[in-house]
Amino acid sequence: MVDSSMQINALIVDATDPERLAAFWSELLGRPVVGRMGPYVWLRRENGLGLGFQRTAEPKSRKNRMHFDI
């Protein structure tokens, strides 16, 4: 049996330049950047879902396995 009380709290996207990626998605989605903590940049939470971008040292070398349907 599946516990239906679990929910996705936030989506985190790895990025070598989280500020730049957050600015792009902020403009596209109309969700302003509302926080920065450590390696994270956060957009305003909407409908209970957070969207954050985490700084990573390694550049992406393979196809993304996640995408946004907007």
C-alpha positions as CSV (number, residue, x, y, z in Angstrom):
1,M,0.0,0.0,0.0
2,V,1.3,3.5,-0.9
3,D,1.4,6.2,1.7
4,S,-0.5,9.0,0.0
5,S,0.5,11.6,2.6
6,M,3.9,12.0,1.0
7,Q,4.4,15.0,-1.3
8,I,7.2,16.5,-3.3
9,N,8.5,19.5,-1.4
10,A,10.9,21.0,-3.9
11,L,12.7,20.3,-7.2
12,I,16.5,21.0,-7.1
13,V,18.4,21.4,-10.3
14,D,22.2,21.1,-10.3
15,A,24.0,23.9,-12.1
16,T,27.5,25.2,-12.5
17,D,26.0,28.8,-12.5
18,P,22.8,28.6,-10.3
19,E,22.4,32.4,-10.4
20,R,22.2,32.5,-14.1
21,L,19.8,29.5,-14.3
22,A,17.6,30.8,-11.5
23,A,17.4,34.2,-13.4
24,F,16.3,32.4,-16.6
25,W,13.6,30.3,-14.8
26,S,12.5,33.3,-12.7
27,E,11.8,35.4,-15.7
28,L,10.1,32.5,-17.6
29,L,7.9,31.4,-14.7
30,G,7.3,34.8,-13.1
31,R,8.6,33.5,-9.8
32,P,11.2,35.9,-8.3
33,V,14.4,34.7,-6.6
34,V,13.6,34.9,-2.9
35,G,16.6,33.3,-1.2
36,R,20.2,32.2,-1.3
37,M,21.7,29.9,1.2
38,G,25.0,28.1,0.7
39,P,25.1,26.6,-2.8
40,Y,21.4,27.1,-3.3
41,V,19.3,29.8,-5.1
42,W,15.6,29.6,-4.5
43,L,12.6,30.9,-6.5
44,R,9.3,31.8,-4.8
45,R,7.4,28.8,-3.7
46,E,4.1,28.3,-5.5
47,N,1.3,25.8,-5.0
48,G,3.4,24.2,-2.2
49,L,6.3,23.4,-4.6
50,G,9.8,24.9,-4.2
51,L,12.2,25.3,-7.0
52,G,15.9,25.6,-6.3
53,F,19.2,25.6,-8.1
54,Q,22.3,24.1,-6.5
55,R,25.9,24.9,-7.4
56,T,27.9,22.0,-8.6
57,A,31.6,21.9,-9.5
58,E,31.3,19.4,-12.3
59,P,29.8,20.5,-15.7
60,K,27.0,18.5,-17.1
61,S,28.3,15.8,-19.5
62,R,25.2,13.7,-20.2
63,K,21.6,14.2,-21.2
64,N,19.3,15.6,-18.5
65,R,16.9,13.0,-17.2
66,M,14.4,15.5,-15.9
67,H,12.6,18.3,-17.7
68,F,9.8,20.8,-17.0
69,D,6.4,20.6,-18.7
70,I,5.1,24.1,-18.5
